[in-house]
Amino acid sequence: MYLRLLSVFWAFFLCFQSFAQEFPLNQLAVDNWDLNNWKQAENVTNPFQKKAGFTVGNKMLFSNTPGKMTSKLTTADAKVSFEFMLGNNSDGVFYIQGRHGIVLSNTRPIGAIIKTDGSLQLPEQQAGKAVGLWQKLEVTFSDASFGNALTIEKIILNDVVIHQGYVLPTDGKNEGPLVFENKTGTIAVKNVAYLKYSKEKPLKVSDLSYEMYETYDWNQQFAPKSETPNDKGTTATITKDFGAGFNRFLLIFRGNIDVEKDGSYSLIADYAGKGSLKVDGKEILPMEGESYRKPRTAYIDLKKGKHPFELRYNKVWWKAELGLFAAGPEIRPYALHAETSLPSPQAVGEIDITPRSDVELIRSFVMFNGKKRTHAISVGTPAGTHYSFDLDQGALLYAWRGEFADVTEMFHERGEPQLLKPKGVKVSFSGKPVVASLSDVNAAMPDSLDDYNDLIFKGYTLGPEGLPTYKYQYKGADITQKIVPANDGGINITITANGTTGLYTKLGEAKSITMINKGFYLLDNNDGNASYVRLDEKTKPLIRNSKAGQELIVPSTGSLTYAVLW
């Protein structure tokens, strides 16, 4: 096993990592573009279909000839996101401010930044998807503080961070339109959205007072030792320094938040210990268990004027650290506290696993649909294709390409969460059993099976390449399942079932399933989680309705191999 410890200094990226804002972005309408030879479209067909093309409408933008389209919107300091689809052998560029390019391509490294000399700054890892699948890119950028440069703070491609803190030199004018260029092939773009950040600071604190109480230790819930504060008074700023000299203490700040204009805002508390926040008498951040520097955000609508607030802070195990930030839809987080009250946090190391020459098998918990799957195995391969599998249900959870796994929460400190996190561009599966006994072809596939009485896990064997074959007994049948990397970046799944009749295999489920060609199916959940299933053209699976939308099933007779691509 090759473990790698990556030191991540949160302070360097404080403004855009610690305080991720979830304000909705503004949609940029399809008629807000100078189209040139691009076209407005209602939808586009999958490029693998025999008659690929588009229908005229106003939901997206489409190009099948070289050319650029330019937004009427100009941006300087902003966040922009959009979805895009690439056809076969397609190459395009998205330009920030009309001149700083990011590659959108399946013939060049997707997500690469084009430098001023035309060379490419490659992404941290390849996070592109297969031809014909919708992909999502989000980029946040701003003027560099030292001038004549643009900072690309972060680029996220398909939920994978591929660039952080990259600086491009400029001629001093950092403003311009958004531009898409089709160099060759076909490109479709939809759901372009943006936030333009300003320098405003419309929230301030005033009329501040404080009370400081020495407290007991954990065995008495950090309660104050007296109803009379050890210290109190007025102050010009929020600071942890009023507790200096005490090992455990409670600080209470009261005052007003002065709001310059009506709007939606967020207040972000960042501290080492415990904290709570009330505004207008309403608790918007309740007191929770102690934590070290895990910012908590409350979203609140505020009218112009004064709003009373109360901020409570308990110093517990760590040294005192306390901060309160304000932000808005077009306002980056800024401090309402004294600069010395919130020092740079301790560097948090990321522990990851990278398969070198051998396959890695990791037993851990895996979060899936908001719940821990406690009997999971994750398999990482030197080929760069990996997966997580629920041993109880005989079900795939995720498959992904790129880097293998973040295991920080398995090994850092006590490792109590025991969570493994995929690091590459992934596809999610149903997490439900793939083989089941049905009374007839119309009977529903089960959401789960009893792992003690129905689906009995009998262990796994390792092949010469180090990949496991999982073994089960189910209603008198012997079932095996093996998952191996495919040459085209997907996975090949082989399922064998012998010993009984009436078994069916579910090849996949999604909100919609479309046969693109014989033996080739598109499974789309309309949320960015889409994939293809490919199998022998002679196999005739059934597309049928299910609780999830649709599912693709086939009778289980002997051995079946199919591929999943994403």
C-alpha positions in Angstrom: 0.0 0.0 0.0 1.4 3.4 -1.0 0.2 6.1 1.5 0.8 9.7 0.7 0.4 12.6 3.2 -0.5 15.9 1.5 -0.2 19.0 3.6 -3.1 21.3 2.9 -2.8 24.9 4.2 -6.3 26.2 4.6 -5.2 29.7 5.3 -3.8 30.2 1.8 -7.1 29.5 0.2 -9.2 30.8 3.1 -11.3 33.1 1.0 -12.6 30.4 -1.3 -12.1 27.0 0.4 -13.2 27.4 4.0 -16.3 29.4 3.2 -17.9 27.8 0.2 -21.0 29.9 -0.5 -24.2 28.2 -1.6 -26.0 31.2 -2.9 -27.8 30.5 -6.2 -26.1 31.7 -9.3 -27.7 33.9 -11.9 -28.8 32.2 -15.1 -27.4 33.7 -18.3 -30.2 33.4 -20.9 -29.5 31.9 -24.3 -30.5 35.2 -26.0 -27.7 37.0 -24.1 -25.1 36.0 -26.5 -23.7 37.2 -29.9 -24.0 33.8 -31.5 -21.9 34.1 -34.7 -22.4 30.7 -36.2 -23.6 29.0 -33.0 -27.3 28.1 -32.8 -30.0 28.0 -30.2 -31.4 24.5 -29.6 -34.1 22.7 -27.8 -32.1 19.6 -27.4 -29.2 17.7 -29.0 -29.1 14.0 -29.9 -26.4 11.7 -28.5 -23.4 11.7 -30.9 -23.4 7.9 -31.0 -26.8 7.8 -32.6 -26.9 7.3 -36.3 -28.7 10.6 -36.9 -27.0 12.9 -34.5 -28.0 16.6 -34.6 -30.2 19.1 -32.8 -33.7 20.6 -32.8 -34.2 24.3 -32.8 -35.3 25.9 -29.5 -34.1 28.0 -26.6 -32.8 25.7 -23.9 -29.1 25.4 -25.0 -26.5 26.5 -27.5 -25.0 24.3 -30.1 -22.2 24.4 -32.7 -21.1 21.9 -35.3 -18.8 24.3 -37.3 -15.7 26.2 -36.1 -16.5 29.6 -34.6 -16.9 31.6 -31.4 -19.9 33.0 -29.5 -19.5 35.9 -27.0 -21.7 36.8 -24.1 -23.1 40.3 -23.7 -22.2 40.0 -20.0 -18.8 41.1 -18.9 -17.1 39.9 -15.8 -14.0 40.7 -13.7 -14.3 39.0 -10.3 -16.7 36.1 -10.6 -17.8 32.5 -10.4 -19.1 30.9 -13.6 -20.6 27.5 -14.1 -22.0 25.7 -17.2 -22.7 22.3 -18.6 -21.4 21.1 -21.9 -21.4 18.1 -24.2 -18.7 17.1 -26.6 -19.2 15.0 -29.8 -16.6 12.6 -31.2 -13.2 14.1 -31.8 -14.3 17.5 -30.6 -12.1 20.3 -29.4 -13.2 23.7 -28.0 -12.2 26.4 -25.5 -14.0 28.4 -22.9 -12.5 31.9 -22.4 -12.6 33.9 -19.2 -12.8 37.6 -19.9 -12.6 36.7 -23.6 -8.9 35.7 -23.5 -7.9 33.3 -20.7 -8.7 29.9 -22.1 -9.8 26.6 -20.5 -9.7 23.5 -22.8 -13.0 21.7 -23.5 -12.0 18.7 -25.6 -11.7 14.9 -26.0 -8.6 15.3 -28.2 -6.6 17.4 -25.8 -6.3 17.4 -22.0 -9.8 18.6 -20.8 -9.7 21.3 -18.2 -6.1 22.5 -19.1 -5.5 26.2 -18.7 -4.0 27.9 -21.8 -1.0 29.9 -20.8 -0.1 33.3 -22.5 2.5 31.5 -24.6 0.0 28.9 -25.8 1.3 26.0 -23.8 -1.0 24.2 -21.4 -1.1 24.1 -17.6 -2.3 20.6 -17.2 -5.1 19.7 -14.6 -4.2 18.0 -11.4 -6.0 14.9 -12.8 -8.0 14.0 -15.8 -11.7 14.4 -14.9 -13.5 14.4 -18.2 -16.4 12.1 -19.1 -17.2 10.0 -22.1 -18.3 11.4 -25.4 -22.0 12.4 -25.4 -22.4 12.8 -21.6 -23.2 16.2 -20.1 -20.3 17.5 -18.1 -20.1 20.5 -15.7 -17.3 23.0 -15.2 -17.2 25.7 -12.5 -14.5 28.4 -12.3 -13.9 31.1 -9.8 -11.5 34.0 -10.6 -10.4 37.4 -9.4 -7.8 40.2 -9.8 -4.6 39.2 -8.1 -3.8 41.4 -5.2 -0.4 42.4 -6.6 -1.9 43.7 -9.9 -1.5 42.9 -13.6 -2.5 39.3 -13.1 -5.6 37.2 -12.9 -6.0 34.5 -10.1 -7.9 31.4 -11.2 -8.9 30.5 -7.7 -10.4 27.2 -8.4 -11.6 25.1 -11.4 -14.0 22.2 -10.6 -14.7 19.7 -13.5 -17.4 17.1 -12.8 -17.1 17.6 -9.0 -13.3 17.1 -9.1 -11.0 20.1 -8.2 -8.5 20.2 -11.1 -6.8 23.6 -10.5 -6.3 25.9 -7.4 -4.6 29.2 -7.1 -3.2 29.5 -10.6 -2.0 33.0 -11.6 -2.0 34.3 -15.2 -0.3 37.6 -16.2 -2.5 40.3 -17.8 -2.1 43.7 -19.3 -3.9 45.3 -16.3 -7.5 45.2 -17.5 -9.1 42.2 -16.0 -12.6 42.4 -17.4 -14.3 41.0 -20.4 -17.0 38.7 -21.8 -17.4 34.9 -21.6 -16.5 33.2 -24.9 -17.0 29.7 -26.2 -15.1 28.6 -29.2 -15.6 25.4 -31.3 -12.4 24.5 -33.0 -13.6 21.2 -34.4 -16.4 18.7 -34.0 -19.6 19.5 -32.1 -20.2 21.2 -28.8 -23.4 21.9 -26.8 -23.6 24.3 -23.8 -26.4 24.8 -21.4 -27.2 26.3 -17.9 -24.6 29.0 -18.0 -24.7 30.8 -14.7 -22.6 33.3 -12.8 -22.1 35.5 -9.7 -20.2 38.8 -10.1 -18.4 39.7 -6.9 -18.2 43.2 -5.6 -16.0 45.0 -3.0 -19.0 45.9 -0.9 -19.1 45.3 2.9 -22.7 46.0 3.7 -22.7 44.4 7.2 -20.9 45.8 10.2 -21.1 45.3 13.9 -21.6 48.1 16.5 -22.6 48.8 20.1 -20.6 45.8 21.2 -20.4 44.5 24.8 -18.9 41.4 26.2 -19.0 39.1 29.2 -16.4 36.5 30.1 -16.9 33.6 32.5 -14.4 31.0 33.7 -15.9 27.6 33.1 -15.5 24.1 34.5 -14.0 21.3 32.4 -15.7 18.7 30.2 -16.9 16.6 33.2 -19.3 19.5 34.1 -20.2 20.4 30.5 -18.0 23.5 30.4 -20.5 25.3 32.5 -19.7 28.7 34.1 -18.2 28.5 37.6 -20.3 31.6 38.7 -23.3 33.5 37.5 -21.2 36.7 37.9 -18.8 37.3 34.9 -15.1 37.4 35.6 -14.9 40.4 33.2 -17.3 42.5 31.2 -17.4 45.8 29.4 -17.7 47.4 26.0 -15.5 46.7 23.0 -14.9 48.0 19.5 -14.4 44.5 18.0 -15.1 40.8 18.5 -12.0 39.1 19.8 -11.0 35.9 21.8 -8.4 37.9 23.8 -10.8 38.7 26.6 -10.3 35.1 27.8 -6.5 35.4 28.1 -5.2 33.8 31.2 -8.0 31.2 31.6 -7.8 27.6 30.5 -11.5 27.2 29.9 -13.9 30.1 29.5 -17.2 31.3 27.9 -17.3 34.6 26.0 -20.6 36.3 25.2 -20.7 39.2 22.7 -23.9 41.3 22.3 -24.4 44.2 19.9 -26.0 45.1 16.6 -25.4 44.1 13.0 -25.8 47.3 10.9 -27.2 46.4 7.5 -26.7 49.0 4.7 -29.3 47.5 2.4 -32.0 44.8 2.2 -30.7 41.4 1.1 -29.9 37.8 1.6 -26.7 37.3 3.5 -24.7 34.6 5.3 -23.0 34.7 8.6 -20.1 32.3 9.1 -18.8 31.3 12.5 -15.3 29.8 12.6 -13.8 28.8 15.9 -11.9 26.1 17.9 -14.3 25.0 20.6 -18.1 25.5 20.8 -20.2 28.4 19.6 -23.7 29.7 18.9 -25.2 32.7 17.2 -28.5 34.5 17.6 -29.9 37.3 15.3 -33.0 39.2 16.2 -33.6 36.8 19.1 -33.6 33.8 16.8 -30.9 31.1 17.1 -29.5 30.7 13.6 -26.4 28.6 14.7 -27.3 26.5 17.8 -24.6 25.4 20.2 -23.2 22.1 19.1 -20.4 19.7 20.2 -16.8 21.0 20.2 -14.9 21.1 16.9 -11.7 22.5 15.5 -12.1 25.1 12.7 -15.1 23.7 10.9 -16.9 26.8 9.7 -20.6 26.9 10.2 -22.8 29.0 7.9 -26.3 30.4 8.5 -28.3 32.1 5.7 -30.5 34.9 6.6 -32.6 37.7 5.0 -32.0 41.1 6.6 -33.7 44.4 6.2 -31.7 47.7 6.2 -31.1 48.9 9.7 -29.9 47.5 13.0 -30.3 43.8 14.1 -29.4 42.7 17.6 -27.2 39.7 17.8 -25.6 37.5 20.4 -22.4 35.4 19.8 -21.3 32.8 22.4 -18.0 31.1 22.3 -16.7 28.3 24.6 -12.9 27.7 24.7 -12.5 23.9 25.4 -9.5 21.7 24.3 -7.7 23.9 21.8 -6.1 27.3 22.0 -8.7 30.1 21.7 -9.6 30.9 18.1 -12.8 32.8 17.2 -14.0 34.5 14.0 -17.3 35.7 12.5 -17.6 36.5 8.8 -20.3 38.0 6.6 -21.0 37.3 3.0 -23.7 37.7 0.3 -24.6 36.4 -3.1 -22.1 38.8 -4.8 -20.0 39.5 -1.7 -17.0 37.5 -0.7 -16.7 36.6 3.0 -15.1 39.3 5.1 -14.2 39.4 8.8 -16.4 41.1 11.4 -13.8 40.2 14.1 -10.3 41.4 15.0 -7.6 40.0 12.8 -5.7 38.5 15.8 -8.8 36.7 17.0 -8.6 34.0 14.3 -5.0 32.8 13.6 -4.2 30.8 10.6 -5.4 27.2 11.4 -3.2 24.2 11.8 -2.2 22.6 8.5 -4.5 19.6 8.0 -2.9 16.7 6.2 -4.7 14.7 3.5 -3.8 11.0 3.5 -4.4 9.3 0.2 -3.7 5.9 -1.3 -2.2 5.5 -4.7 -2.0 2.1 -6.4 1.5 1.8 -7.9 2.1 -1.7 -9.3 -0.4 -3.7 -7.3 -4.2 -3.6 -6.8 -5.3 -2.0 -3.5 -8.2 -3.5 -1.5 -9.4 -1.3 1.3 -12.1 -2.3 3.8 -13.9 0.8 5.2 -17.2 2.6 5.5 -18.4 4.5 2.5 -21.0 7.2 2.4 -23.8 6.5 -0.1 -27.0 8.5 -0.5 -26.4 10.1 2.9 -25.9 6.9 4.8 -22.8 4.8 5.8 -22.4 1.5 4.0 -20.5 -0.4 6.7 -19.6 -3.5 4.8 -17.8 -1.9 1.8 -14.7 -2.7 -0.1 -12.9 -0.3 -2.4 -10.6 -1.6 -5.1 -8.0 0.7 -6.6 -6.0 -0.4 -9.7 -2.8 0.9 -11.3 -4.8 1.4 -14.5 -6.6 4.3 -12.8 -10.1 2.8 -12.7 -11.5 2.1 -9.3 -14.7 1.1 -7.5 -16.5 0.7 -4.2 -18.7 -2.3 -3.6 -21.2 -3.2 -0.9 -20.4 -6.8 0.2 -23.7 -7.2 2.1 -25.8 -6.5 -1.0 -23.5 -7.6 -3.8 -23.9 -4.1 -5.2 -21.7 -1.5 -6.8 -21.8 1.9 -5.1 -19.4 4.0 -7.2 -16.8 3.6 -10.0 -14.4 6.3 -10.8 -11.3 7.2 -12.9 -8.2 9.2 -11.8 -6.7 9.3 -8.4 -7.9 6.5 -6.0 -8.9 7.4 -2.5 -8.8 9.9 0.3 -8.5 7.9 3.6 -7.8 10.8 5.9 -10.9 10.0 8.0 -9.7 6.4 8.4 -6.2 7.3 9.7 -6.2 10.9 11.0 -6.2 11.1 14.8 -8.6 8.3 16.0 -10.0 7.7 12.5 -13.4 7.4 14.0 -15.5 8.1 10.9 -13.7 5.2 9.0 -14.7 6.8 5.7 -13.0 6.3 2.4 -13.7 9.0 -0.3 -13.3 8.6 -4.0 -11.0 11.1 -5.6 -11.7 10.9 -9.3 -14.6 11.5 -11.7 -17.2 9.0 -10.6 -20.5 7.5 -11.5 -22.9 6.4 -8.9 -24.9 3.1 -9.1 -28.1 2.2 -7.4 -26.5 0.4 -4.5 -29.2 -2.3 -4.8 -28.8 -6.0 -5.4 -28.1 -6.7 -9.1 -29.3 -10.4 -9.0 -32.7 -11.4 -7.7 -35.3 -14.1 -8.0 -38.6 -12.8 -9.6 -41.9 -14.6 -10.0 -42.2 -13.2 -13.5 -40.6 -10.5 -15.7 -43.0 -7.9 -14.4 -42.2 -8.4 -10.7 -40.2 -5.6 -9.0 -36.5 -6.0 -8.2 -35.8 -5.7 -4.5 -34.2 -2.6 -2.9 -32.3 -4.8 -0.5 -31.8 -8.4 0.5 -31.4 -10.0 3.9 -27.7 -10.7 4.1 -28.2 -13.4 6.7 -31.1 -15.4 5.1 -31.2 -14.5 1.4 -28.0 -13.3 -0.1 -25.1 -15.0 1.8 -21.6 -13.6 1.2 -19.1 -16.5 0.9 -16.0 -14.4 0.6 -13.8 -13.6 -2.4 -10.9 -15.0 -4.3 -8.1 -13.0 -6.0 -7.1 -13.6 -9.6 -3.5 -13.4 -10.8 -4.0 -9.6 -11.5 -5.0 -9.1 -7.8 -8.7 -8.4 -8.6 -11.4 -10.0 -6.4 -14.2 -12.3 -7.6 -17.1 -12.1 -5.1 -19.0 -15.3 -4.2 -22.6 -15.5 -2.9 -25.3 -18.1 -2.3 -28.8 -17.0 -3.1 -32.0 -19.2 -3.1 -30.0 -22.3 -4.1 -27.9 -20.5 -6.7 -24.1 -20.0 -6.7 -23.5 -16.4 -7.8 -20.1 -14.8 -8.6 -19.4 -11.2 -9.6 -16.1 -9.8 -10.9 -15.3 -6.2 -11.9 -12.2 -5.3 -13.9 -11.0 -2.1 -15.6 -11.9 -1.8 -19.3 -9.4 -0.5 -21.9 -11.6 2.5 -22.7 -11.7 3.8 -19.1 -14.9 2.0 -17.9 -15.4 -1.2 -16.1 -16.3 -4.7 -17.3 -18.7 -6.7 -15.0 -19.0 -10.4 -15.2 -21.9 -12.1 -13.3 -22.4 -15.9 -13.2 -25.5 -17.6 -11.7 -25.9 -21.3 -11.6 -28.2 -23.7 -9.7 -31.7 -22.3 -10.0 -34.1 -20.6 -12.4 -36.1 -17.4 -12.3 -33.1 -15.2 -11.7 -32.7 -11.7 -13.3 -29.8 -9.4 -13.4 -30.2 -5.6 -13.3 -27.7 -3.9 -15.5 -28.6 -0.5 -14.2 -31.3 1.9 -13.2 -31.9 5.6 -13.9 -34.6 8.2 -14.4 -34.5 7.4 -18.1 -32.9 4.7 -20.2 -32.4 5.0 -24.0 -31.2 2.5 -26.5 -28.6 4.4 -28.5 -27.7 1.4 -30.8 -28.0 -2.3 -30.5 -26.2 -3.4 -27.3 -25.5 0.2 -26.3 -27.7 2.1 -23.7 -27.7 5.6 -22.1 -28.7 5.7 -18.5 -29.4 9.3 -17.4 -30.5 10.7 -14.1 -30.7 14.3 -15.3 -28.4 15.4 -12.4 -25.0 14.9 -13.9 -24.9 11.2 -13.0 -25.1 9.4 -16.4 -23.4 6.4 -18.0 -23.5 4.0 -20.8 -24.1 0.2 -20.6 -22.6 -1.9 -23.4 -23.2 -5.6 -23.9 -23.3 -8.2 -26.6 -25.8 -7.2 -29.4 -27.3 -10.7 -29.2 -28.4 -10.1 -25.6 -31.9 -8.6 -25.4 -32.4 -6.7 -22.1 -35.7 -5.3 -21.1 -36.2 -1.6 -20.4 -39.0 -1.3 -17.9 -40.4 1.2 -15.4 -39.4 1.2 -11.8 -39.6 3.2 -8.6 -36.4 5.0 -9.6 -37.7 5.7 -13.1 -36.5 2.9 -15.4 -34.3 -0.2 -15.1 -32.5 -2.5 -17.5 -32.9 -6.2 -16.7 -32.0 -9.5 -18.4 -32.6 -13.1 -17.4 -29.6 -14.7 -15.6 -28.5 -17.8 -17.3 -24.9 -18.9 -16.9 -22.4 -16.1 -17.4 -23.1 -12.5 -18.5 -20.5 -9.8 -19.2 -21.3 -6.1 -19.8 -19.4 -2.8 -19.6 -20.2 0.5 -17.9 -18.7 3.7 -19.4 -18.9 7.2 -18.0 
